[in-house]
Amino acid sequence: MSNKGTGIFKYLRGDKGIWTIMIILSCISIAAVYSSTGRLAYLKQGGDTTYYMFKHLGILMVAWGIMYLVHRVRYTYFSRFSLLMILPALGLLAVTLTMATVNDAARWIKLGPLSFQPSELAKLVILVFLARQLTKYQPVIKERQTLLRLLWAPLLGAALIFPENLSTSLLLLVSCFVMMIVGGVALRYIWSMLGAGVLFVGLFVTILLAVPAENLPGRLPTWKARVERFFGGEGEEAYQVTQSKIAIAGGGVFGKGPGNSTQRNFLPHPYSDYIYSSIVEEYGMLAGVGVMLLYLWFLMRGIRIARRCKGSFGSYMVLGITFMLTLQAFINMGVAVDLLPVTGQPLPFLSMGGTSLFFTACGIGIILSVSADVEQKEMEEKSQQEK
Protein backbone atom coordinates (compact mmCIF):
# COMPACT_ATOMS: atom_id res chain seq x y z
CA MET A 1 0.00 0.00 0.00
CA SER A 2 1.55 3.31 -1.06
CA ASN A 3 2.22 6.13 1.38
CA LYS A 4 -0.16 9.06 0.77
CA GLY A 5 2.01 11.67 2.50
CA THR A 6 3.58 14.71 0.87
CA GLY A 7 7.09 16.12 1.00
CA ILE A 8 9.45 14.16 3.23
CA PHE A 9 6.54 12.07 4.54
CA LYS A 10 6.26 10.37 1.14
CA TYR A 11 9.31 8.34 2.18
CA LEU A 12 8.42 7.79 5.83
CA ARG A 13 5.90 5.19 6.97
CA GLY A 14 4.04 5.24 10.25
CA ASP A 15 2.76 7.96 12.52
CA LYS A 16 3.50 11.43 11.11
CA GLY A 17 3.18 12.98 14.56
CA ILE A 18 6.09 10.94 15.94
CA TRP A 19 8.22 11.72 12.89
CA THR A 20 7.47 15.42 13.43
CA ILE A 21 8.43 15.19 17.11
CA MET A 22 11.74 13.54 16.21
CA ILE A 23 12.51 16.25 13.63
CA ILE A 24 11.83 19.02 16.16
CA LEU A 25 13.86 17.33 18.91
CA SER A 26 16.78 16.79 16.52
CA CYS A 27 16.83 20.46 15.54
CA ILE A 28 16.70 21.57 19.17
CA SER A 29 19.44 19.07 20.02
CA ILE A 30 21.83 20.38 17.37
CA ALA A 31 21.41 23.99 18.54
CA ALA A 32 21.68 23.08 22.24
CA VAL A 33 24.75 20.86 21.83
CA TYR A 34 26.54 23.49 19.72
CA SER A 35 25.95 26.16 22.35
CA SER A 36 26.69 24.03 25.42
CA THR A 37 29.98 22.47 24.20
CA GLY A 38 31.91 25.73 23.82
CA ARG A 39 33.95 25.27 27.01
CA LEU A 40 34.60 21.61 26.17
CA ALA A 41 35.83 22.65 22.73
CA TYR A 42 38.34 25.09 24.20
CA LEU A 43 39.57 22.50 26.70
CA LYS A 44 39.93 19.55 24.30
CA GLN A 45 39.72 20.77 20.69
CA GLY A 46 41.81 23.92 20.67
CA GLY A 47 38.80 26.21 20.50
CA ASP A 48 37.13 24.55 17.51
CA THR A 49 33.55 25.17 18.62
CA THR A 50 32.08 23.38 15.61
CA TYR A 51 33.83 20.07 16.33
CA TYR A 52 31.23 18.69 18.74
CA MET A 53 28.33 20.06 16.74
CA PHE A 54 29.44 18.20 13.60
CA LYS A 55 30.24 15.11 15.64
CA HIS A 56 26.76 15.19 17.17
CA LEU A 57 25.24 15.86 13.75
CA GLY A 58 26.97 12.75 12.42
CA ILE A 59 25.69 10.66 15.35
CA LEU A 60 22.18 12.02 14.77
CA MET A 61 22.37 11.06 11.09
CA VAL A 62 23.35 7.51 12.03
CA ALA A 63 20.50 7.44 14.57
CA TRP A 64 18.06 8.57 11.89
CA GLY A 65 19.41 5.88 9.58
CA ILE A 66 18.81 3.27 12.30
CA MET A 67 15.31 4.60 12.94
CA TYR A 68 14.48 4.52 9.22
CA LEU A 69 15.79 0.98 8.69
CA VAL A 70 14.07 -0.40 11.78
CA HIS A 71 10.73 1.17 10.88
CA ARG A 72 10.83 -0.64 7.53
CA VAL A 73 10.95 -4.03 9.28
CA ARG A 74 7.64 -5.74 10.00
CA TYR A 75 7.17 -5.49 13.74
CA THR A 76 6.33 -9.18 14.27
CA TYR A 77 9.96 -10.07 13.52
CA PHE A 78 11.03 -8.30 16.71
CA SER A 79 9.36 -11.05 18.74
CA ARG A 80 11.74 -13.65 17.31
CA PHE A 81 14.66 -11.27 17.60
CA SER A 82 14.02 -10.73 21.33
CA LEU A 83 13.89 -14.50 21.87
CA LEU A 84 17.29 -14.86 20.21
CA MET A 85 18.83 -11.84 21.97
CA ILE A 86 17.54 -12.11 25.53
CA LEU A 87 20.30 -14.43 26.80
CA PRO A 88 23.15 -12.64 24.91
CA ALA A 89 21.90 -9.27 26.21
CA LEU A 90 21.85 -10.55 29.80
CA GLY A 91 25.27 -12.13 29.26
CA LEU A 92 26.70 -8.79 28.10
CA LEU A 93 25.37 -7.18 31.28
CA ALA A 94 27.22 -9.79 33.34
CA VAL A 95 30.41 -9.21 31.34
CA THR A 96 30.10 -5.45 31.87
CA LEU A 97 30.45 -5.88 35.63
CA THR A 98 33.95 -7.27 35.06
CA MET A 99 35.09 -4.38 32.82
CA ALA A 100 37.17 -1.37 33.81
CA THR A 101 35.21 1.58 35.10
CA VAL A 102 34.43 4.77 33.17
CA ASN A 103 33.51 7.76 35.34
CA ASP A 104 33.55 5.45 38.38
CA ALA A 105 31.04 3.06 36.80
CA ALA A 106 31.45 -0.17 34.84
CA ARG A 107 28.84 0.51 32.17
CA TRP A 108 30.80 0.22 28.93
CA ILE A 109 32.22 -2.56 26.79
CA LYS A 110 35.03 -1.55 24.46
CA LEU A 111 35.46 -3.14 21.03
CA GLY A 112 38.67 -1.58 19.73
CA PRO A 113 38.02 2.14 19.19
CA LEU A 114 34.29 1.65 19.76
CA SER A 115 32.40 1.30 23.02
CA PHE A 116 28.77 0.82 23.94
CA GLN A 117 26.53 0.41 26.95
CA PRO A 118 24.99 -3.09 27.12
CA SER A 119 22.31 -1.74 29.47
CA GLU A 120 20.81 0.25 26.56
CA LEU A 121 20.56 -2.90 24.44
CA ALA A 122 19.23 -4.92 27.38
CA LYS A 123 16.46 -2.43 28.20
CA LEU A 124 15.06 -2.64 24.69
CA VAL A 125 15.43 -6.40 24.36
CA ILE A 126 13.78 -7.04 27.75
CA LEU A 127 10.80 -4.80 26.96
CA VAL A 128 10.24 -6.52 23.60
CA PHE A 129 10.72 -9.96 25.20
CA LEU A 130 8.21 -9.11 27.95
CA ALA A 131 5.70 -8.01 25.29
CA ARG A 132 6.22 -11.40 23.65
CA GLN A 133 5.69 -13.24 26.94
CA LEU A 134 2.56 -11.24 27.79
CA THR A 135 1.11 -12.15 24.40
CA LYS A 136 2.13 -15.80 24.56
CA TYR A 137 0.72 -16.41 28.05
CA GLN A 138 -2.37 -14.22 27.77
CA PRO A 139 -4.78 -17.20 28.15
CA VAL A 140 -3.21 -18.02 31.56
CA ILE A 141 -2.15 -14.51 32.54
CA LYS A 142 -3.87 -14.71 35.95
CA GLU A 143 -1.97 -17.81 37.11
CA ARG A 144 0.99 -17.72 39.51
CA GLN A 145 3.24 -19.78 37.24
CA THR A 146 2.75 -17.18 34.52
CA LEU A 147 4.08 -14.46 36.80
CA LEU A 148 7.43 -16.24 37.06
CA ARG A 149 7.62 -16.58 33.28
CA LEU A 150 7.04 -12.84 32.97
CA LEU A 151 9.35 -11.69 35.73
CA TRP A 152 12.54 -13.68 35.27
CA ALA A 153 14.02 -11.57 32.46
CA PRO A 154 13.15 -8.10 33.90
CA LEU A 155 14.33 -9.06 37.39
CA LEU A 156 17.57 -10.63 36.20
CA GLY A 157 18.28 -7.73 33.86
CA ALA A 158 17.57 -5.15 36.56
CA ALA A 159 19.73 -7.07 39.05
CA LEU A 160 22.68 -7.06 36.62
CA ILE A 161 22.26 -3.34 35.83
CA PHE A 162 21.68 -2.38 39.48
CA PRO A 163 25.29 -2.48 40.79
CA GLU A 164 26.49 0.21 38.37
CA ASN A 165 23.35 2.05 37.28
CA LEU A 166 20.56 2.21 39.84
CA SER A 167 18.38 4.67 37.91
CA THR A 168 18.39 2.57 34.72
CA SER A 169 17.56 -0.53 36.75
CA LEU A 170 14.54 1.17 38.35
CA LEU A 171 13.48 2.70 35.03
CA LEU A 172 13.41 -0.75 33.45
CA LEU A 173 11.45 -2.30 36.33
CA VAL A 174 8.82 0.47 36.41
CA SER A 175 8.31 0.21 32.63
CA CYS A 176 7.90 -3.58 32.86
CA PHE A 177 5.54 -3.14 35.81
CA VAL A 178 3.30 -0.84 33.73
CA MET A 179 3.32 -3.34 30.87
CA MET A 180 2.19 -6.12 33.19
CA ILE A 181 -0.63 -4.00 34.59
CA VAL A 182 -1.90 -3.32 31.07
CA GLY A 183 -1.28 -6.96 30.13
CA GLY A 184 -3.82 -8.13 32.68
CA VAL A 185 -1.65 -9.66 35.42
CA ALA A 186 -3.82 -10.38 38.48
CA LEU A 187 -4.20 -7.38 40.79
CA ARG A 188 -3.17 -9.40 43.85
CA TYR A 189 0.21 -10.01 42.21
CA ILE A 190 0.47 -6.38 41.14
CA TRP A 191 -0.10 -5.16 44.70
CA SER A 192 2.32 -7.77 46.05
CA MET A 193 5.04 -6.63 43.64
CA LEU A 194 4.37 -2.98 44.43
CA GLY A 195 4.57 -3.65 48.17
CA ALA A 196 7.77 -5.66 47.78
CA GLY A 197 9.29 -2.89 45.69
CA VAL A 198 8.43 -0.16 48.21
CA LEU A 199 9.75 -2.31 51.07
CA PHE A 200 13.01 -3.02 49.21
CA VAL A 201 13.61 0.65 48.37
CA GLY A 202 12.81 1.70 51.93
CA LEU A 203 15.19 -0.84 53.47
CA PHE A 204 17.88 -0.08 50.91
CA VAL A 205 17.78 3.68 51.56
CA THR A 206 17.70 3.14 55.35
CA ILE A 207 20.77 0.90 55.27
CA LEU A 208 22.51 3.20 52.79
CA LEU A 209 22.10 6.21 55.08
CA ALA A 210 23.07 4.27 58.20
CA VAL A 211 26.38 2.80 56.94
CA PRO A 212 29.42 5.14 56.71
CA ALA A 213 30.44 5.93 53.13
CA GLU A 214 33.95 4.50 53.61
CA ASN A 215 32.44 1.08 54.40
CA LEU A 216 30.29 0.95 51.27
CA PRO A 217 31.48 -0.89 48.13
CA GLY A 218 31.23 0.06 44.46
CA ARG A 219 28.80 2.84 43.54
CA LEU A 220 27.06 2.86 46.92
CA PRO A 221 29.02 5.86 48.30
CA THR A 222 27.90 7.89 45.26
CA TRP A 223 24.27 6.87 45.78
CA LYS A 224 24.54 7.72 49.48
CA ALA A 225 25.88 11.19 48.64
CA ARG A 226 23.05 11.80 46.17
CA VAL A 227 20.35 10.74 48.61
CA GLU A 228 21.85 12.85 51.41
CA ARG A 229 22.16 15.87 49.13
CA PHE A 230 18.58 15.50 47.98
CA PHE A 231 17.44 15.65 51.60
CA GLY A 232 19.45 18.77 52.36
CA GLY A 233 23.11 17.82 52.33
CA GLU A 234 26.07 19.41 50.56
CA GLY A 235 28.87 18.30 48.27
CA GLU A 236 29.51 17.76 44.56
CA GLU A 237 25.90 16.77 43.84
CA ALA A 238 24.67 19.95 45.57
CA TYR A 239 26.98 21.99 43.33
CA GLN A 240 25.56 20.37 40.18
CA VAL A 241 21.95 21.01 41.09
CA THR A 242 22.71 24.55 42.29
CA GLN A 243 24.27 25.44 38.93
CA SER A 244 21.30 23.87 37.16
CA LYS A 245 18.82 25.94 39.14
CA ILE A 246 20.84 29.11 38.51
CA ALA A 247 20.71 28.38 34.77
CA ILE A 248 16.94 27.82 34.83
CA ALA A 249 16.27 30.91 36.95
CA GLY A 250 18.56 33.01 34.74
CA GLY A 251 16.64 32.03 31.63
CA GLY A 252 13.41 33.62 32.83
CA VAL A 253 10.41 33.40 30.56
CA PHE A 254 12.05 34.13 27.20
CA GLY A 255 15.70 33.17 27.84
CA LYS A 256 19.02 34.92 27.29
CA GLY A 257 19.11 34.05 23.60
CA PRO A 258 20.97 31.38 21.58
CA GLY A 259 24.64 31.13 22.55
CA ASN A 260 24.31 33.49 25.53
CA SER A 261 24.41 30.90 28.30
CA THR A 262 26.74 31.67 31.18
CA GLN A 263 26.11 28.57 33.29
CA ARG A 264 27.41 26.28 30.53
CA ASN A 265 30.85 27.17 31.93
CA PHE A 266 29.86 25.87 35.37
CA LEU A 267 27.28 23.16 34.73
CA PRO A 268 28.64 19.59 34.69
CA HIS A 269 27.77 17.97 31.36
CA PRO A 270 25.54 20.80 30.04
CA TYR A 271 25.37 18.94 26.72
CA SER A 272 24.02 15.66 28.17
CA ASP A 273 22.80 15.26 31.76
CA TYR A 274 21.88 18.95 32.14
CA ILE A 275 21.03 19.88 28.57
CA TYR A 276 17.50 20.77 29.69
CA SER A 277 18.92 23.46 31.98
CA SER A 278 20.97 24.85 29.08
CA ILE A 279 17.88 24.97 26.84
CA VAL A 280 15.82 26.82 29.46
CA GLU A 281 18.63 29.31 30.16
CA GLU A 282 19.02 30.25 26.49
CA TYR A 283 15.45 29.90 25.23
CA GLY A 284 13.44 30.49 28.38
CA MET A 285 10.77 28.73 30.37
CA LEU A 286 8.46 28.74 27.35
CA ALA A 287 10.97 26.54 25.54
CA GLY A 288 11.26 24.33 28.62
CA VAL A 289 7.50 23.85 28.69
CA GLY A 290 7.56 23.26 24.95
CA VAL A 291 10.06 20.41 25.36
CA MET A 292 7.88 18.86 28.06
CA LEU A 293 4.86 19.08 25.77
CA LEU A 294 6.78 17.37 22.98
CA TYR A 295 7.40 14.35 25.21
CA LEU A 296 3.78 14.35 26.36
CA TRP A 297 2.72 14.49 22.70
CA PHE A 298 5.03 11.55 22.05
CA LEU A 299 3.37 9.64 24.92
CA MET A 300 -0.08 10.43 23.55
CA ARG A 301 0.85 9.29 20.04
CA GLY A 302 2.36 6.07 21.41
CA ILE A 303 -0.76 5.27 23.43
CA ARG A 304 -2.89 5.98 20.37
CA ILE A 305 -0.83 3.54 18.28
CA ALA A 306 -1.05 0.89 21.01
CA ARG A 307 -4.84 1.23 21.18
CA ARG A 308 -5.24 1.02 17.41
CA CYS A 309 -2.98 -2.03 17.04
CA LYS A 310 -5.07 -5.19 16.78
CA GLY A 311 -2.21 -7.48 17.83
CA SER A 312 -1.43 -7.75 21.54
CA PHE A 313 2.32 -8.03 20.95
CA GLY A 314 2.49 -4.75 19.04
CA SER A 315 0.34 -2.96 21.61
CA TYR A 316 2.41 -4.10 24.61
CA MET A 317 5.70 -3.39 22.85
CA VAL A 318 4.71 0.15 21.83
CA LEU A 319 3.32 0.92 25.26
CA GLY A 320 6.46 -0.29 27.05
CA ILE A 321 8.93 1.58 24.84
CA THR A 322 6.84 4.76 24.78
CA PHE A 323 6.41 4.79 28.55
CA MET A 324 10.10 4.10 29.21
CA LEU A 325 11.34 6.92 26.96
CA THR A 326 8.79 9.39 28.32
CA LEU A 327 9.57 8.48 31.93
CA GLN A 328 13.29 8.80 31.20
CA ALA A 329 12.70 12.29 29.78
CA PHE A 330 10.75 13.43 32.82
CA ILE A 331 13.36 11.96 35.18
CA ASN A 332 16.05 14.01 33.41
CA MET A 333 13.96 17.18 33.63
CA GLY A 334 13.03 16.40 37.23
CA VAL A 335 16.71 16.19 38.16
CA ALA A 336 17.40 19.52 36.42
CA VAL A 337 14.81 21.33 38.57
CA ASP A 338 15.79 19.41 41.75
CA LEU A 339 12.59 17.39 42.05
CA LEU A 340 14.57 14.13 41.91
CA PRO A 341 18.04 13.00 43.02
CA VAL A 342 20.80 13.13 40.40
CA THR A 343 20.55 10.06 38.16
CA GLY A 344 22.64 10.61 35.02
CA GLN A 345 19.76 9.69 32.68
CA PRO A 346 20.11 11.46 29.27
CA LEU A 347 17.25 13.37 27.70
CA PRO A 348 16.04 11.12 24.83
CA PHE A 349 16.95 12.44 21.38
CA LEU A 350 18.23 15.72 22.88
CA SER A 351 21.35 14.86 24.90
CA MET A 352 24.66 14.41 23.13
CA GLY A 353 25.68 10.76 23.11
CA GLY A 354 26.11 7.60 21.10
CA THR A 355 24.80 4.33 22.50
CA SER A 356 21.76 5.84 24.20
CA LEU A 357 20.81 7.80 21.10
CA PHE A 358 21.21 4.78 18.81
CA PHE A 359 19.02 2.50 20.92
CA THR A 360 16.49 5.29 21.45
CA ALA A 361 16.28 5.57 17.66
CA CYS A 362 15.86 1.81 17.45
CA GLY A 363 13.00 1.90 19.96
CA ILE A 364 11.25 4.70 18.10
CA GLY A 365 11.76 2.79 14.86
CA ILE A 366 9.93 -0.18 16.42
CA ILE A 367 7.03 2.08 17.41
CA LEU A 368 6.87 3.46 13.87
CA SER A 369 6.98 -0.07 12.44
CA VAL A 370 3.88 -0.98 14.47
CA SER A 371 2.22 2.27 13.43
CA ALA A 372 2.95 1.61 9.76
CA ASP A 373 1.38 -1.86 10.02
CA VAL A 374 -1.69 -0.40 11.74
CA GLU A 375 -2.14 2.23 9.04
CA GLN A 376 -1.72 -0.31 6.25
CA LYS A 377 -4.33 -2.65 7.72
CA GLU A 378 -6.77 0.21 8.30
CA MET A 379 -6.35 1.32 4.68
CA GLU A 380 -6.92 -2.25 3.48
CA GLU A 381 -10.07 -2.57 5.59
CA LYS A 382 -11.36 0.75 4.30
CA SER A 383 -10.65 -0.32 0.73
CA GLN A 384 -12.55 -3.59 1.22
CA GLN A 385 -15.53 -1.76 2.73
CA GLU A 386 -15.72 0.58 -0.24
CA LYS A 387 -15.92 -2.32 -2.70
Salt bridges, closest charged atoms under 4 A:
ASP15 OD1 - ARG301 NH2 2.62
ASP15 OD1 - ARG304 NH1 3.95
GLU120 OE1 - LYS123 NZ 3.36
GLU228 OE2 - LYS224 NZ 3.21
GLU237 OE2 - ARG226 NE 3.31
GLU281 OE2 - LYS256 NZ 2.94
ASP338 OD1 - ARG229 NH2 2.62
ASP338 OD2 - LYS245 NZ 3.39
ASP373 OD1 - ARG74 NH1 2.54
ASP373 OD2 - LYS377 NZ 3.32
GLU378 OE1 - ARG308 NH2 2.54
GLU381 OE2 - LYS310 NZ 2.30
